[in-house]
Amino acid sequence: MELQPNNNLINQKISDFKFDYYQDGKIKSGKISDYKGKWLILFFYPADFTFVCPTELRELAQKYEDFQKSQAEIISFSTDTAYSHKAWHDTSKSIGSIKFPMAADPTGRIGMSLGVYIADEGVTLRGTFIVDPEGVIKAYEVNNNDIGRSADELYRKLQAANYVREHGGEVCPASWHPGQKTLKPGEDLVGKI
């Protein structure tokens, strides 16, 4: 199979998707613009009542306060309904710890727009999108569904994206964490790193 050219999503403004979600014991409706002014983590996973998904979502739930302190909201997405999210939340110890919105994309419309929907299966790939406070995608990754993600690495990427946003002209090197040295690109660095 020959690879086809791909549309890069970096620095693209995300659409103002509308969705139903489960949070705090209630099913609600929302849209992306409800979170304007905050960093937004869109966390797609294949399906409720599965195997790798609860391990990822539990890890995110454990770091949720850290994300919130960094002015970020997490929204998890699957093609399940908000009612399915509620049932899963009510029956699974891991999922019961989630406080962030669990959004429904039953038609796959949102996942399709972001390139993570698998039409033949009716589910999404493990797609993660970091969206800045103006609604612009700053980072994303897509994993095959048998490869789980790391909440620690996602949080590190959010911190790096926030740092470079606040410190124009500086960049974060590999495995950068807050407090470590950054780089200021220029001729004086060429060949010296």
MARVEXMI-259603 format. One record per residue: residue in three letters; x, y, z of N, C-alpha, C in turn. Coordinates in nm, 2 decimals. Layout:
<sites>
+------+--------+--------+--------+--------+--------+--------+--------+--------+--------+
: type :   n.c1 :   n.c2 :   n.c3 :  ca.c1 :  ca.c2 :  ca.c3 :   c.c1 :   c.c2 :   c.c3 :
+------+--------+--------+--------+--------+--------+--------+--------+--------+--------+
:  ALA :      X :      Y :      Z :      X :      Y :      Z :      X :      Y :      Z :
...
+------+--------+--------+--------+--------+--------+--------+--------+--------+--------+
</sites>
This chain:
<sites>
+------+--------+--------+--------+--------+--------+--------+--------+--------+--------+
: type :   n.c1 :   n.c2 :   n.c3 :  ca.c1 :  ca.c2 :  ca.c3 :   c.c1 :   c.c2 :   c.c3 :
+------+--------+--------+--------+--------+--------+--------+--------+--------+--------+
:  MET :   0.08 :  -0.12 :   0.00 :   0.00 :   0.00 :   0.00 :   0.09 :   0.12 :   0.00 :
:  GLU :   0.06 :   0.22 :  -0.08 :   0.13 :   0.34 :  -0.09 :   0.07 :   0.44 :   0.01 :
:  LEU :   0.16 :   0.51 :   0.08 :   0.11 :   0.61 :   0.18 :   0.06 :   0.73 :   0.10 :
:  GLN :  -0.05 :   0.78 :   0.15 :  -0.11 :   0.90 :   0.09 :  -0.07 :   1.03 :   0.17 :
:  PRO :  -0.06 :   1.14 :   0.10 :  -0.03 :   1.27 :   0.17 :  -0.13 :   1.29 :   0.28 :
:  ASN :  -0.09 :   1.34 :   0.39 :  -0.17 :   1.36 :   0.51 :  -0.18 :   1.51 :   0.54 :
:  ASN :  -0.30 :   1.55 :   0.59 :  -0.32 :   1.69 :   0.64 :  -0.27 :   1.69 :   0.78 :
:  ASN :  -0.17 :   1.78 :   0.80 :  -0.11 :   1.80 :   0.93 :  -0.21 :   1.89 :   1.02 :
:  LEU :  -0.24 :   1.85 :   1.14 :  -0.33 :   1.92 :   1.22 :  -0.26 :   2.03 :   1.31 :
:  ILE :  -0.13 :   2.02 :   1.32 :  -0.06 :   2.12 :   1.40 :  -0.09 :   2.26 :   1.36 :
:  ASN :  -0.12 :   2.35 :   1.45 :  -0.15 :   2.49 :   1.44 :  -0.28 :   2.51 :   1.36 :
:  GLN :  -0.37 :   2.41 :   1.35 :  -0.50 :   2.42 :   1.29 :  -0.60 :   2.45 :   1.41 :
:  LYS :  -0.69 :   2.54 :   1.38 :  -0.80 :   2.57 :   1.48 :  -0.90 :   2.45 :   1.48 :
:  ILE :  -0.93 :   2.41 :   1.60 :  -1.03 :   2.30 :   1.61 :  -1.17 :   2.35 :   1.59 :
:  SER :  -1.25 :   2.27 :   1.53 :  -1.39 :   2.31 :   1.51 :  -1.46 :   2.31 :   1.65 :
:  ASP :  -1.57 :   2.38 :   1.65 :  -1.65 :   2.40 :   1.77 :  -1.75 :   2.28 :   1.78 :
:  PHE :  -1.69 :   2.16 :   1.80 :  -1.77 :   2.04 :   1.81 :  -1.87 :   2.05 :   1.93 :
:  LYS :  -1.99 :   1.99 :   1.90 :  -2.09 :   1.98 :   2.01 :  -2.10 :   1.83 :   2.05 :
:  PHE :  -2.12 :   1.80 :   2.17 :  -2.12 :   1.67 :   2.22 :  -2.20 :   1.65 :   2.35 :
:  ASP :  -2.25 :   1.53 :   2.38 :  -2.30 :   1.50 :   2.51 :  -2.19 :   1.44 :   2.59 :
:  TYR :  -2.20 :   1.45 :   2.72 :  -2.09 :   1.39 :   2.81 :  -2.15 :   1.36 :   2.94 :
:  TYR :  -2.08 :   1.27 :   3.01 :  -2.11 :   1.23 :   3.14 :  -2.01 :   1.29 :   3.24 :
:  GLN :  -2.06 :   1.35 :   3.35 :  -1.97 :   1.41 :   3.45 :  -2.05 :   1.43 :   3.57 :
:  ASP :  -1.99 :   1.40 :   3.69 :  -2.05 :   1.44 :   3.82 :  -2.19 :   1.38 :   3.83 :
:  GLY :  -2.21 :   1.26 :   3.78 :  -2.34 :   1.19 :   3.80 :  -2.45 :   1.24 :   3.71 :
:  LYS :  -2.41 :   1.33 :   3.61 :  -2.52 :   1.38 :   3.52 :  -2.47 :   1.37 :   3.37 :
:  ILE :  -2.57 :   1.36 :   3.29 :  -2.54 :   1.37 :   3.14 :  -2.57 :   1.51 :   3.10 :
:  LYS :  -2.48 :   1.57 :   3.03 :  -2.49 :   1.71 :   2.99 :  -2.45 :   1.73 :   2.85 :
:  SER :  -2.47 :   1.85 :   2.79 :  -2.43 :   1.88 :   2.66 :  -2.33 :   1.99 :   2.67 :
:  GLY :  -2.24 :   1.99 :   2.57 :  -2.13 :   2.09 :   2.57 :  -2.08 :   2.11 :   2.43 :
:  LYS :  -1.98 :   2.20 :   2.42 :  -1.91 :   2.22 :   2.30 :  -1.77 :   2.27 :   2.33 :
:  ILE :  -1.68 :   2.26 :   2.23 :  -1.54 :   2.29 :   2.25 :  -1.52 :   2.43 :   2.30 :
:  SER :  -1.60 :   2.53 :   2.25 :  -1.58 :   2.67 :   2.29 :  -1.62 :   2.69 :   2.43 :
:  ASP :  -1.68 :   2.60 :   2.50 :  -1.71 :   2.61 :   2.64 :  -1.58 :   2.62 :   2.72 :
:  TYR :  -1.47 :   2.57 :   2.66 :  -1.34 :   2.56 :   2.73 :  -1.24 :   2.67 :   2.68 :
:  LYS :  -1.29 :   2.76 :   2.60 :  -1.20 :   2.87 :   2.55 :  -1.13 :   2.93 :   2.67 :
:  GLY :  -1.00 :   2.96 :   2.66 :  -0.92 :   3.02 :   2.76 :  -0.85 :   2.92 :   2.85 :
:  LYS :  -0.88 :   2.79 :   2.82 :  -0.81 :   2.68 :   2.90 :  -0.74 :   2.59 :   2.79 :
:  TRP :  -0.63 :   2.53 :   2.84 :  -0.57 :   2.42 :   2.76 :  -0.68 :   2.31 :   2.76 :
:  LEU :  -0.68 :   2.23 :   2.65 :  -0.78 :   2.13 :   2.64 :  -0.70 :   2.00 :   2.59 :
:  ILE :  -0.73 :   1.89 :   2.66 :  -0.68 :   1.76 :   2.62 :  -0.79 :   1.68 :   2.57 :
:  LEU :  -0.79 :   1.64 :   2.44 :  -0.90 :   1.56 :   2.39 :  -0.83 :   1.42 :   2.38 :
:  PHE :  -0.89 :   1.32 :   2.45 :  -0.83 :   1.19 :   2.47 :  -0.93 :   1.08 :   2.42 :
:  PHE :  -0.90 :   1.04 :   2.29 :  -0.99 :   0.94 :   2.23 :  -0.94 :   0.80 :   2.26 :
:  TYR :  -1.04 :   0.71 :   2.29 :  -1.01 :   0.57 :   2.31 :  -1.12 :   0.49 :   2.24 :
:  PRO :  -1.09 :   0.36 :   2.22 :  -1.18 :   0.28 :   2.13 :  -1.32 :   0.26 :   2.19 :
:  ALA :  -1.33 :   0.21 :   2.32 :  -1.46 :   0.18 :   2.36 :  -1.47 :   0.16 :   2.52 :
:  ASP :  -1.59 :   0.18 :   2.57 :  -1.61 :   0.15 :   2.71 :  -1.61 :   0.00 :   2.73 :
:  PHE :  -1.59 :  -0.04 :   2.86 :  -1.59 :  -0.18 :   2.90 :  -1.49 :  -0.27 :   2.82 :
:  THR :  -1.37 :  -0.21 :   2.81 :  -1.26 :  -0.28 :   2.74 :  -1.15 :  -0.30 :   2.83 :
:  PHE :  -1.02 :  -0.31 :   2.78 :  -0.91 :  -0.36 :   2.86 :  -0.80 :  -0.26 :   2.88 :
:  VAL :  -0.74 :  -0.21 :   2.77 :  -0.64 :  -0.11 :   2.78 :  -0.70 :   0.03 :   2.83 :
:  CYS :  -0.82 :   0.06 :   2.77 :  -0.88 :   0.19 :   2.80 :  -0.89 :   0.22 :   2.95 :
:  PRO :  -0.94 :   0.13 :   3.03 :  -0.95 :   0.17 :   3.17 :  -0.82 :   0.20 :   3.24 :
:  THR :  -0.71 :   0.14 :   3.19 :  -0.58 :   0.16 :   3.25 :  -0.53 :   0.30 :   3.22 :
:  GLU :  -0.56 :   0.35 :   3.09 :  -0.53 :   0.48 :   3.05 :  -0.61 :   0.59 :   3.13 :
:  LEU :  -0.74 :   0.56 :   3.13 :  -0.83 :   0.66 :   3.19 :  -0.81 :   0.67 :   3.34 :
:  ARG :  -0.78 :   0.56 :   3.41 :  -0.75 :   0.56 :   3.55 :  -0.62 :   0.65 :   3.57 :
:  GLU :  -0.52 :   0.63 :   3.49 :  -0.40 :   0.71 :   3.50 :  -0.43 :   0.86 :   3.49 :
:  LEU :  -0.51 :   0.89 :   3.39 :  -0.55 :   1.03 :   3.37 :  -0.62 :   1.09 :   3.49 :
:  ALA :  -0.71 :   1.01 :   3.54 :  -0.79 :   1.05 :   3.66 :  -0.70 :   1.08 :   3.78 :
:  GLN :  -0.59 :   1.00 :   3.79 :  -0.49 :   1.02 :   3.90 :  -0.41 :   1.15 :   3.88 :
:  LYS :  -0.40 :   1.19 :   3.76 :  -0.32 :   1.32 :   3.73 :  -0.41 :   1.44 :   3.71 :
:  TYR :  -0.54 :   1.42 :   3.72 :  -0.64 :   1.52 :   3.68 :  -0.61 :   1.65 :   3.75 :
:  GLU :  -0.59 :   1.65 :   3.88 :  -0.56 :   1.77 :   3.96 :  -0.44 :   1.85 :   3.90 :
:  ASP :  -0.33 :   1.77 :   3.86 :  -0.22 :   1.84 :   3.80 :  -0.25 :   1.91 :   3.67 :
:  PHE :  -0.33 :   1.84 :   3.59 :  -0.38 :   1.91 :   3.46 :  -0.46 :   2.03 :   3.49 :
:  GLN :  -0.55 :   2.02 :   3.59 :  -0.63 :   2.14 :   3.63 :  -0.54 :   2.25 :   3.68 :
:  LYS :  -0.44 :   2.22 :   3.76 :  -0.35 :   2.33 :   3.81 :  -0.28 :   2.40 :   3.70 :
:  SER :  -0.26 :   2.33 :   3.58 :  -0.20 :   2.38 :   3.47 :  -0.30 :   2.45 :   3.37 :
:  GLN :  -0.42 :   2.48 :   3.42 :  -0.52 :   2.54 :   3.35 :  -0.57 :   2.46 :   3.23 :
:  ALA :  -0.58 :   2.33 :   3.25 :  -0.62 :   2.24 :   3.14 :  -0.74 :   2.16 :   3.18 :
:  GLU :  -0.82 :   2.13 :   3.08 :  -0.93 :   2.04 :   3.10 :  -0.91 :   1.92 :   3.02 :
:  ILE :  -0.94 :   1.80 :   3.07 :  -0.94 :   1.67 :   2.99 :  -1.08 :   1.64 :   2.95 :
:  ILE :  -1.10 :   1.60 :   2.83 :  -1.22 :   1.54 :   2.78 :  -1.19 :   1.41 :   2.71 :
:  SER :  -1.24 :   1.30 :   2.77 :  -1.22 :   1.17 :   2.70 :  -1.34 :   1.15 :   2.60 :
:  PHE :  -1.31 :   1.08 :   2.49 :  -1.40 :   1.06 :   2.39 :  -1.40 :   0.92 :   2.34 :
:  SER :  -1.52 :   0.86 :   2.32 :  -1.53 :   0.73 :   2.25 :  -1.66 :   0.74 :   2.17 :
:  THR :  -1.68 :   0.63 :   2.09 :  -1.80 :   0.63 :   2.01 :  -1.92 :   0.57 :   2.09 :
:  ASP :  -1.90 :   0.54 :   2.22 :  -2.01 :   0.50 :   2.31 :  -2.10 :   0.62 :   2.34 :
:  THR :  -2.22 :   0.60 :   2.39 :  -2.31 :   0.71 :   2.43 :  -2.27 :   0.75 :   2.57 :
:  ALA :  -2.32 :   0.87 :   2.61 :  -2.30 :   0.92 :   2.74 :  -2.37 :   0.82 :   2.84 :
:  TYR :  -2.48 :   0.75 :   2.80 :  -2.54 :   0.66 :   2.89 :  -2.45 :   0.54 :   2.92 :
:  SER :  -2.38 :   0.50 :   2.82 :  -2.28 :   0.39 :   2.84 :  -2.17 :   0.43 :   2.93 :
:  HIS :  -2.12 :   0.56 :   2.91 :  -2.02 :   0.61 :   3.00 :  -2.07 :   0.61 :   3.15 :
:  LYS :  -2.19 :   0.65 :   3.17 :  -2.25 :   0.65 :   3.30 :  -2.25 :   0.50 :   3.36 :
:  ALA :  -2.29 :   0.41 :   3.28 :  -2.30 :   0.27 :   3.33 :  -2.16 :   0.22 :   3.36 :
:  TRP :  -2.06 :   0.25 :   3.28 :  -1.92 :   0.21 :   3.30 :  -1.87 :   0.28 :   3.43 :
:  HIS :  -1.90 :   0.41 :   3.44 :  -1.86 :   0.48 :   3.56 :  -1.92 :   0.42 :   3.69 :
:  ASP :  -2.04 :   0.38 :   3.68 :  -2.11 :   0.33 :   3.80 :  -2.07 :   0.18 :   3.83 :
:  THR :  -2.00 :   0.11 :   3.74 :  -1.97 :  -0.03 :   3.77 :  -1.82 :  -0.06 :   3.78 :
:  SER :  -1.74 :   0.03 :   3.73 :  -1.59 :   0.00 :   3.73 :  -1.52 :   0.08 :   3.83 :
:  LYS :  -1.44 :   0.02 :   3.92 :  -1.37 :   0.09 :   4.02 :  -1.27 :   0.19 :   3.95 :
:  SER :  -1.20 :   0.15 :   3.85 :  -1.11 :   0.24 :   3.78 :  -1.18 :   0.36 :   3.72 :
:  ILE :  -1.29 :   0.34 :   3.65 :  -1.36 :   0.44 :   3.58 :  -1.44 :   0.53 :   3.68 :
:  GLY :  -1.48 :   0.47 :   3.79 :  -1.55 :   0.54 :   3.90 :  -1.47 :   0.66 :   3.95 :
:  SER :  -1.34 :   0.66 :   3.94 :  -1.25 :   0.76 :   3.99 :  -1.25 :   0.89 :   3.90 :
:  ILE :  -1.30 :   0.88 :   3.78 :  -1.29 :   0.98 :   3.68 :  -1.38 :   1.10 :   3.72 :
:  LYS :  -1.32 :   1.22 :   3.72 :  -1.40 :   1.34 :   3.74 :  -1.41 :   1.43 :   3.62 :
:  PHE :  -1.33 :   1.40 :   3.52 :  -1.33 :   1.49 :   3.40 :  -1.45 :   1.44 :   3.31 :
:  PRO :  -1.49 :   1.53 :   3.21 :  -1.60 :   1.49 :   3.12 :  -1.57 :   1.37 :   3.03 :
:  MET :  -1.66 :   1.28 :   3.02 :  -1.65 :   1.16 :   2.94 :  -1.75 :   1.18 :   2.82 :
:  ALA :  -1.70 :   1.22 :   2.71 :  -1.78 :   1.27 :   2.60 :  -1.82 :   1.15 :   2.50 :
:  ALA :  -1.93 :   1.17 :   2.44 :  -1.99 :   1.07 :   2.35 :  -1.97 :   1.12 :   2.20 :
:  ASP :  -1.93 :   1.03 :   2.12 :  -1.91 :   1.06 :   1.97 :  -1.97 :   0.94 :   1.90 :
:  PRO :  -2.10 :   0.91 :   1.92 :  -2.16 :   0.78 :   1.86 :  -2.16 :   0.78 :   1.71 :
:  THR :  -2.16 :   0.89 :   1.64 :  -2.16 :   0.89 :   1.50 :  -2.02 :   0.88 :   1.44 :
:  GLY :  -1.92 :   0.91 :   1.53 :  -1.78 :   0.91 :   1.48 :  -1.74 :   1.04 :   1.42 :
:  ARG :  -1.83 :   1.14 :   1.42 :  -1.81 :   1.27 :   1.34 :  -1.69 :   1.34 :   1.40 :
:  ILE :  -1.67 :   1.35 :   1.53 :  -1.56 :   1.42 :   1.58 :  -1.43 :   1.35 :   1.55 :
:  GLY :  -1.43 :   1.22 :   1.58 :  -1.31 :   1.13 :   1.56 :  -1.27 :   1.14 :   1.41 :
:  MET :  -1.37 :   1.14 :   1.32 :  -1.34 :   1.14 :   1.18 :  -1.28 :   1.27 :   1.14 :
:  SER :  -1.33 :   1.38 :   1.19 :  -1.27 :   1.52 :   1.17 :  -1.12 :   1.53 :   1.21 :
:  LEU :  -1.09 :   1.45 :   1.31 :  -0.95 :   1.46 :   1.36 :  -0.86 :   1.34 :   1.31 :
:  GLY :  -0.92 :   1.26 :   1.23 :  -0.84 :   1.15 :   1.16 :  -0.82 :   1.03 :   1.24 :
:  VAL :  -0.90 :   1.01 :   1.35 :  -0.88 :   0.89 :   1.43 :  -0.99 :   0.78 :   1.43 :
:  TYR :  -1.09 :   0.81 :   1.35 :  -1.21 :   0.72 :   1.34 :  -1.18 :   0.60 :   1.25 :
:  ILE :  -1.21 :   0.48 :   1.29 :  -1.19 :   0.36 :   1.21 :  -1.33 :   0.32 :   1.16 :
:  ALA :  -1.37 :   0.35 :   1.04 :  -1.50 :   0.33 :   0.99 :  -1.55 :   0.19 :   0.99 :
:  ASP :  -1.46 :   0.10 :   0.96 :  -1.49 :  -0.05 :   0.95 :  -1.52 :  -0.10 :   1.09 :
:  GLU :  -1.48 :  -0.04 :   1.19 :  -1.50 :  -0.09 :   1.33 :  -1.59 :  -0.01 :   1.41 :
:  GLY :  -1.62 :   0.12 :   1.37 :  -1.71 :   0.20 :   1.44 :  -1.65 :   0.25 :   1.57 :
:  VAL :  -1.51 :   0.25 :   1.59 :  -1.44 :   0.30 :   1.70 :  -1.33 :   0.39 :   1.66 :
:  THR :  -1.26 :   0.45 :   1.76 :  -1.15 :   0.54 :   1.72 :  -1.02 :   0.48 :   1.77 :
:  LEU :  -0.91 :   0.52 :   1.70 :  -0.78 :   0.49 :   1.75 :  -0.75 :   0.57 :   1.88 :
:  ARG :  -0.64 :   0.54 :   1.94 :  -0.60 :   0.61 :   2.06 :  -0.54 :   0.74 :   2.02 :
:  GLY :  -0.62 :   0.85 :   2.00 :  -0.57 :   0.98 :   1.96 :  -0.57 :   1.07 :   2.08 :
:  THR :  -0.47 :   1.15 :   2.09 :  -0.45 :   1.25 :   2.20 :  -0.42 :   1.38 :   2.13 :
:  PHE :  -0.50 :   1.49 :   2.17 :  -0.48 :   1.62 :   2.11 :  -0.46 :   1.72 :   2.22 :
:  ILE :  -0.36 :   1.80 :   2.21 :  -0.33 :   1.91 :   2.31 :  -0.37 :   2.04 :   2.23 :
:  VAL :  -0.47 :   2.11 :   2.28 :  -0.53 :   2.23 :   2.22 :  -0.51 :   2.35 :   2.31 :
:  ASP :  -0.45 :   2.46 :   2.25 :  -0.42 :   2.57 :   2.34 :  -0.54 :   2.65 :   2.37 :
:  PRO :  -0.53 :   2.75 :   2.46 :  -0.65 :   2.83 :   2.51 :  -0.73 :   2.90 :   2.40 :
:  GLU :  -0.67 :   2.92 :   2.28 :  -0.74 :   2.98 :   2.16 :  -0.80 :   2.88 :   2.07 :
:  GLY :  -0.79 :   2.75 :   2.11 :  -0.85 :   2.64 :   2.03 :  -0.76 :   2.59 :   1.91 :
:  VAL :  -0.63 :   2.61 :   1.93 :  -0.53 :   2.57 :   1.82 :  -0.46 :   2.44 :   1.87 :
:  ILE :  -0.46 :   2.35 :   1.78 :  -0.39 :   2.22 :   1.81 :  -0.24 :   2.24 :   1.81 :
:  LYS :  -0.18 :   2.21 :   1.93 :  -0.03 :   2.23 :   1.94 :   0.05 :   2.10 :   1.94 :
:  ALA :  -0.02 :   1.99 :   1.97 :   0.05 :   1.86 :   1.97 :  -0.06 :   1.75 :   1.96 :
:  TYR :  -0.02 :   1.64 :   1.89 :  -0.11 :   1.53 :   1.89 :  -0.03 :   1.40 :   1.86 :
:  GLU :  -0.09 :   1.29 :   1.91 :  -0.03 :   1.16 :   1.88 :  -0.14 :   1.06 :   1.86 :
:  VAL :  -0.12 :   0.96 :   1.77 :  -0.22 :   0.86 :   1.75 :  -0.15 :   0.73 :   1.76 :
:  ASN :  -0.20 :   0.64 :   1.84 :  -0.15 :   0.51 :   1.86 :  -0.24 :   0.40 :   1.81 :
:  ASN :  -0.19 :   0.29 :   1.77 :  -0.27 :   0.17 :   1.74 :  -0.34 :   0.13 :   1.87 :
:  ASN :  -0.45 :   0.07 :   1.86 :  -0.53 :   0.04 :   1.98 :  -0.48 :  -0.06 :   2.08 :
:  ASP :  -0.37 :  -0.13 :   2.04 :  -0.31 :  -0.22 :   2.14 :  -0.19 :  -0.16 :   2.21 :
:  ILE :  -0.17 :  -0.03 :   2.19 :  -0.06 :   0.04 :   2.26 :  -0.12 :   0.15 :   2.35 :
:  GLY :  -0.10 :   0.14 :   2.48 :  -0.15 :   0.23 :   2.58 :  -0.06 :   0.35 :   2.58 :
:  ARG :  -0.12 :   0.47 :   2.63 :  -0.04 :   0.59 :   2.64 :   0.00 :   0.62 :   2.79 :
:  SER :   0.08 :   0.72 :   2.81 :   0.13 :   0.76 :   2.94 :   0.08 :   0.89 :   2.98 :
:  ALA :   0.01 :   0.90 :   3.09 :  -0.05 :   1.03 :   3.14 :   0.07 :   1.12 :   3.18 :
:  ASP :   0.18 :   1.06 :   3.23 :   0.30 :   1.14 :   3.27 :   0.35 :   1.21 :   3.15 :
:  GLU :   0.37 :   1.14 :   3.04 :   0.43 :   1.20 :   2.92 :   0.33 :   1.30 :   2.86 :
:  LEU :   0.20 :   1.28 :   2.86 :   0.11 :   1.38 :   2.81 :   0.11 :   1.50 :   2.90 :
:  TYR :   0.13 :   1.49 :   3.03 :   0.14 :   1.61 :   3.11 :   0.27 :   1.68 :   3.09 :
:  ARG :   0.38 :   1.61 :   3.06 :   0.50 :   1.68 :   3.03 :   0.49 :   1.76 :   2.90 :
:  LYS :   0.42 :   1.70 :   2.80 :   0.40 :   1.77 :   2.67 :   0.32 :   1.89 :   2.69 :
:  LEU :   0.22 :   1.88 :   2.78 :   0.13 :   2.00 :   2.80 :   0.22 :   2.11 :   2.87 :
:  GLN :   0.30 :   2.07 :   2.97 :   0.39 :   2.17 :   3.03 :   0.48 :   2.24 :   2.93 :
:  ALA :   0.54 :   2.16 :   2.84 :   0.63 :   2.22 :   2.74 :   0.55 :   2.31 :   2.64 :
:  ALA :   0.44 :   2.27 :   2.60 :   0.36 :   2.35 :   2.51 :   0.32 :   2.49 :   2.58 :
:  ASN :   0.29 :   2.48 :   2.71 :   0.25 :   2.60 :   2.78 :   0.38 :   2.69 :   2.80 :
:  TYR :   0.49 :   2.63 :   2.83 :   0.62 :   2.70 :   2.84 :   0.65 :   2.78 :   2.72 :
:  VAL :   0.65 :   2.71 :   2.60 :   0.69 :   2.78 :   2.48 :   0.59 :   2.89 :   2.44 :
:  ARG :   0.47 :   2.87 :   2.48 :   0.36 :   2.97 :   2.45 :   0.39 :   3.10 :   2.53 :
:  GLU :   0.44 :   3.08 :   2.65 :   0.46 :   3.19 :   2.74 :   0.60 :   3.25 :   2.72 :
:  HIS :   0.69 :   3.18 :   2.66 :   0.83 :   3.23 :   2.65 :   0.87 :   3.22 :   2.50 :
:  GLY :   0.81 :   3.31 :   2.42 :   0.83 :   3.31 :   2.28 :   0.98 :   3.32 :   2.24 :
:  GLY :   1.02 :   3.24 :   2.15 :   1.16 :   3.23 :   2.10 :   1.24 :   3.12 :   2.17 :
:  GLU :   1.18 :   3.06 :   2.28 :   1.25 :   2.95 :   2.34 :   1.19 :   2.82 :   2.30 :
:  VAL :   1.27 :   2.72 :   2.30 :   1.22 :   2.58 :   2.27 :   1.26 :   2.48 :   2.38 :
:  CYS :   1.18 :   2.38 :   2.39 :   1.21 :   2.28 :   2.49 :   1.28 :   2.16 :   2.43 :
:  PRO :   1.39 :   2.12 :   2.48 :   1.46 :   2.00 :   2.42 :   1.40 :   1.87 :   2.47 :
:  ALA :   1.45 :   1.76 :   2.42 :   1.40 :   1.63 :   2.45 :   1.38 :   1.61 :   2.60 :
:  SER :   1.27 :   1.55 :   2.64 :   1.25 :   1.51 :   2.78 :   1.25 :   1.63 :   2.88 :
:  TRP :   1.23 :   1.75 :   2.83 :   1.23 :   1.87 :   2.91 :   1.12 :   1.86 :   3.02 :
:  HIS :   1.16 :   1.91 :   3.14 :   1.06 :   1.93 :   3.25 :   1.08 :   2.07 :   3.30 :
:  PRO :   0.97 :   2.13 :   3.36 :   0.98 :   2.26 :   3.41 :   1.10 :   2.27 :   3.51 :
:  GLY :   1.17 :   2.39 :   3.49 :   1.29 :   2.41 :   3.58 :   1.42 :   2.38 :   3.50 :
:  GLN :   1.41 :   2.29 :   3.40 :   1.53 :   2.26 :   3.32 :   1.56 :   2.36 :   3.22 :
:  LYS :   1.68 :   2.36 :   3.16 :   1.72 :   2.45 :   3.06 :   1.64 :   2.44 :   2.93 :
:  THR :   1.61 :   2.55 :   2.87 :   1.55 :   2.55 :   2.74 :   1.66 :   2.60 :   2.64 :
:  LEU :   1.62 :   2.61 :   2.52 :   1.71 :   2.66 :   2.41 :   1.66 :   2.78 :   2.35 :
:  LYS :   1.74 :   2.87 :   2.30 :   1.70 :   2.98 :   2.22 :   1.77 :   2.96 :   2.09 :
:  PRO :   1.70 :   2.92 :   1.98 :   1.76 :   2.89 :   1.85 :   1.83 :   3.01 :   1.80 :
:  GLY :   1.94 :   2.99 :   1.74 :   2.02 :   3.10 :   1.68 :   2.15 :   3.04 :   1.62 :
:  GLU :   2.21 :   3.12 :   1.54 :   2.34 :   3.08 :   1.48 :   2.44 :   3.03 :   1.57 :
:  ASP :   2.45 :   3.09 :   1.69 :   2.55 :   3.05 :   1.79 :   2.53 :   2.91 :   1.84 :
:  LEU :   2.41 :   2.85 :   1.82 :   2.39 :   2.71 :   1.86 :   2.42 :   2.60 :   1.75 :
:  VAL :   2.43 :   2.65 :   1.63 :   2.45 :   2.56 :   1.52 :   2.57 :   2.47 :   1.54 :
:  GLY :   2.55 :   2.34 :   1.54 :   2.66 :   2.25 :   1.55 :   2.72 :   2.24 :   1.69 :
:  LYS :   2.66 :   2.30 :   1.79 :   2.71 :   2.30 :   1.93 :   2.63 :   2.22 :   2.03 :
:  ILE :   2.52 :   2.16 :   1.98 :   2.43 :   2.09 :   2.07 :   2.46 :   1.94 :   2.05 :
+------+--------+--------+--------+--------+--------+--------+--------+--------+--------+
</sites>
